[in-house]
């Protein structure tokens, strides 16, 4: 019979809420930045160059991948 560890689920949910809260704060900061750009009359932001797909793939390949093993208790 499958079981659920209540404490483990509480911890996972709290961690998820914390991560989502941090993402909301980041998005709010980005929104405020672009609203300030607009308020000061800026319509377009010029970037030095567009990243090529090769550069993105290389940077992703260099990043270490963390695996989180999920354990489930079944009896």
Long-range contacts (C-beta under 8 A, 24 or more apart in sequence): 1-74, 1-75, 2-72, 2-74, 3-73, 3-74, 3-75, 5-73
